[in-house]
Amino acid sequence: MPDATSLIVFMTATLALNLTPGPDMLYVVARSVGQGQRAGVVSALGIGGGCLAHTFAAAFGLSALLMSSPVAYYLVKYTGAVYLVYLGVRALLDKSQLQERSELKPASLSSIFYQGVVTKALNPKVALFFLAYLPQFTKAGRGSIAWQVIFLGLLFNVSGTLVNVVVALLGGRIGEAFKKRPAFARKQRWITGAVFIALGLRLAFAKRS
């Protein structure tokens, strides 16, 4: 386990990073505004599940493969981008959501969780970030580096998930208020679809660093 000083610095930096609005937060907002607090919380937990995959990848060197192999990096990157765009297009074209009812047909919580895991896990830039960020706070004389990375990754994940859960709860309240307005209710699927497509395009055109 890292020493106390390293942990304090790590948690301070981690909290600042997790409070900074980014793709994960936008994804959770889209889900919670569109389908309520439960959907937002489940999407936050799904993102946390994807984050766990990156934690173990960083600990056991799989992230290094993405860094060293352009083919592997771009395969994962474009798979993730296509998946996000697919979710967006499906939301826009879903005929069940074109009815006159003000409520959107809800996606199942299990599918929302799965989508959160996949969208996070298929972002290679997160893998590279973990590979660069977590080892900085490890200490060679304080046990296995791999287990230290896993421990730090879990702390990062818990912090990020808690932040996203709060965002989901707030987003759900906003969504409930907006649903009372028919004009907004009719546009929910367009907002959700546009967010997913934008996230997919952002990932597709992001430069490797």
C-alpha positions as CSV (number, residue, x, y, z in Angstrom):
1,M,0.0,0.0,0.0
2,P,1.3,3.5,-0.8
3,D,2.3,5.7,2.1
4,A,0.0,8.3,3.7
5,T,1.5,11.3,2.0
6,S,1.2,9.7,-1.5
7,L,-2.4,8.7,-0.7
8,I,-3.3,12.3,0.3
9,V,-1.8,13.7,-2.8
10,F,-3.5,11.0,-4.9
11,M,-7.0,11.5,-3.4
12,T,-6.7,15.3,-3.8
13,A,-5.7,15.0,-7.5
14,T,-8.3,12.2,-8.0
15,L,-11.2,14.2,-6.6
16,A,-10.2,17.2,-8.7
17,L,-10.2,15.0,-11.8
18,N,-13.5,13.3,-11.1
19,L,-15.2,16.6,-10.4
20,T,-14.1,18.0,-13.8
21,P,-17.0,17.6,-16.3
22,G,-16.1,15.1,-19.0
23,P,-17.6,12.3,-21.2
24,D,-18.6,10.1,-18.2
25,M,-20.5,12.8,-16.5
26,L,-22.2,13.8,-19.8
27,Y,-23.2,10.2,-20.4
28,V,-24.7,9.9,-16.9
29,V,-26.6,13.2,-17.3
30,A,-28.1,12.0,-20.6
31,R,-29.3,8.8,-19.0
32,S,-30.6,10.4,-15.8
33,V,-32.4,13.3,-17.6
34,G,-33.9,11.0,-20.2
35,Q,-34.9,8.1,-17.9
36,G,-34.7,9.2,-14.3
37,Q,-32.5,8.8,-11.3
38,R,-32.4,5.0,-11.2
39,A,-31.2,4.8,-14.8
40,G,-28.6,7.5,-14.1
41,V,-27.3,5.7,-11.0
42,V,-27.1,2.4,-12.9
43,S,-25.2,4.0,-15.7
44,A,-22.8,5.5,-13.2
45,L,-22.3,2.0,-11.8
46,G,-21.7,0.6,-15.3
47,I,-19.0,3.2,-15.9
48,G,-17.5,2.1,-12.6
49,G,-17.5,-1.5,-13.9
50,G,-15.7,-0.4,-17.1
51,C,-13.2,1.6,-14.9
52,L,-12.4,-1.6,-13.1
53,A,-11.4,-3.2,-16.4
54,H,-8.9,-0.4,-17.0
55,T,-7.6,-0.7,-13.4
56,F,-6.7,-4.4,-13.9
57,A,-5.4,-3.7,-17.4
58,A,-3.0,-1.1,-16.0
59,A,-1.9,-3.4,-13.2
60,F,-1.1,-6.3,-15.4
61,G,0.3,-4.5,-18.4
62,L,-2.5,-4.8,-20.8
63,S,-2.6,-1.0,-21.1
64,A,1.0,-1.1,-22.2
65,L,-0.1,-3.2,-25.2
66,L,-2.4,-0.4,-26.3
67,M,0.4,2.1,-25.9
68,S,2.9,0.0,-27.9
69,S,0.5,-1.4,-30.6
70,P,-1.2,1.2,-32.8
71,V,-3.3,-1.6,-34.3
72,A,-4.7,-2.6,-30.9
73,Y,-5.2,1.0,-29.9
74,Y,-7.2,2.0,-33.0
75,L,-9.2,-1.3,-33.0
76,V,-10.4,-0.6,-29.5
77,K,-10.9,3.1,-30.1
78,Y,-13.0,2.7,-33.3
79,T,-15.0,-0.2,-31.8
80,G,-16.0,2.0,-28.9
81,A,-16.8,5.0,-31.2
82,V,-19.0,2.8,-33.4
83,Y,-20.8,1.4,-30.4
84,L,-21.6,4.9,-29.1
85,V,-22.8,6.1,-32.4
86,Y,-24.9,3.0,-32.8
87,L,-26.6,3.7,-29.4
88,G,-27.3,7.3,-30.5
89,V,-28.7,6.3,-33.9
90,R,-30.9,3.6,-32.3
91,A,-32.3,6.2,-29.9
92,L,-33.1,8.5,-32.7
93,L,-34.7,5.9,-34.9
94,D,-36.6,3.8,-32.3
95,K,-40.1,3.8,-33.6
96,S,-41.5,3.0,-30.1
97,Q,-40.4,6.4,-29.0
98,L,-42.3,8.2,-31.8
99,Q,-45.7,7.8,-30.2
100,E,-47.6,10.7,-28.8
101,R,-47.0,9.7,-25.2
102,S,-44.9,12.0,-23.2
103,E,-42.9,9.1,-21.7
104,L,-40.0,7.4,-23.6
105,K,-40.0,3.6,-23.7
106,P,-37.5,2.9,-20.8
107,A,-34.4,0.8,-21.5
108,S,-33.9,-2.0,-19.0
109,L,-31.5,-1.3,-16.1
110,S,-29.4,-4.3,-17.1
111,S,-28.9,-3.0,-20.6
112,I,-28.1,0.5,-19.2
113,F,-25.5,-1.0,-16.9
114,Y,-24.0,-3.1,-19.8
115,Q,-23.8,-0.1,-22.0
116,G,-22.0,1.9,-19.3
117,V,-19.4,-0.9,-18.9
118,V,-18.8,-1.3,-22.6
119,T,-18.5,2.5,-23.4
120,K,-16.0,2.9,-20.6
121,A,-14.0,-0.2,-21.3
122,L,-13.7,0.5,-25.0
123,N,-12.1,3.9,-24.5
124,P,-8.4,3.3,-25.0
125,K,-7.5,6.8,-23.8
126,V,-8.7,5.9,-20.4
127,A,-6.4,2.9,-20.4
128,L,-3.5,5.1,-21.3
129,F,-4.4,7.6,-18.6
130,F,-4.5,4.9,-16.0
131,L,-1.2,3.6,-17.1
132,A,0.4,7.0,-16.8
133,Y,-1.4,8.2,-13.7
134,L,-1.7,5.4,-11.2
135,P,2.0,4.2,-11.1
136,Q,3.1,7.7,-10.2
137,F,1.8,7.1,-6.7
138,T,3.2,3.6,-6.1
139,K,6.3,2.9,-4.0
140,A,8.8,0.2,-4.9
141,G,9.5,-0.8,-1.3
142,R,5.9,-1.0,-0.2
143,G,4.8,-4.3,-1.8
144,S,3.7,-5.5,-5.2
145,I,3.4,-2.6,-7.7
146,A,0.5,-4.4,-9.4
147,W,-1.5,-4.6,-6.2
148,Q,-0.7,-1.0,-5.4
149,V,-2.1,0.0,-8.8
150,I,-5.2,-2.0,-8.2
151,F,-5.7,-0.4,-4.8
152,L,-5.3,3.1,-6.2
153,G,-7.5,2.2,-9.1
154,L,-10.2,1.1,-6.8
155,L,-10.0,4.4,-4.8
156,F,-10.1,6.3,-8.1
157,N,-13.2,4.3,-9.1
158,V,-15.0,4.8,-5.8
159,S,-14.4,8.5,-6.0
160,G,-15.6,8.8,-9.6
161,T,-18.6,6.6,-9.0
162,L,-19.8,8.6,-6.1
163,V,-19.4,11.8,-8.1
164,N,-21.4,10.3,-11.0
165,V,-24.1,9.0,-8.6
166,V,-24.6,12.5,-7.3
167,V,-24.7,13.8,-10.9
168,A,-27.3,11.1,-11.7
169,L,-29.5,12.2,-8.7
170,L,-29.4,15.8,-9.8
171,G,-29.9,15.0,-13.4
172,G,-33.0,12.8,-12.6
173,R,-34.5,15.8,-10.7
174,I,-34.0,18.0,-13.7
175,G,-35.4,15.4,-16.0
176,E,-38.6,15.1,-13.9
177,A,-39.0,18.8,-14.0
178,F,-38.6,18.9,-17.8
179,K,-40.9,16.0,-18.4
180,K,-43.8,18.2,-17.2
181,R,-43.2,20.2,-20.4
182,P,-44.5,18.4,-23.5
183,A,-42.1,20.1,-25.8
184,F,-39.1,18.7,-23.9
185,A,-40.7,15.3,-23.6
186,R,-41.0,15.0,-27.4
187,K,-37.3,15.9,-27.8
188,Q,-35.8,13.6,-25.1
189,R,-34.8,10.9,-27.6
190,W,-33.1,13.5,-29.8
191,I,-31.1,14.8,-26.9
192,T,-30.0,11.4,-25.7
193,G,-29.2,10.2,-29.2
194,A,-27.3,13.4,-30.0
195,V,-25.2,13.0,-26.8
196,F,-24.3,9.4,-27.6
197,I,-23.3,10.3,-31.2
198,A,-21.3,13.3,-30.0
199,L,-19.4,11.1,-27.6
200,G,-18.7,8.5,-30.3
201,L,-17.4,11.1,-32.7
202,R,-15.3,12.7,-29.9
203,L,-13.7,9.3,-29.3
204,A,-13.2,8.6,-33.0
205,F,-11.5,11.9,-33.7
206,A,-9.5,12.1,-30.5
207,K,-5.8,12.2,-31.1
208,R,-3.6,9.5,-29.6
209,S,-1.3,10.9,-26.9
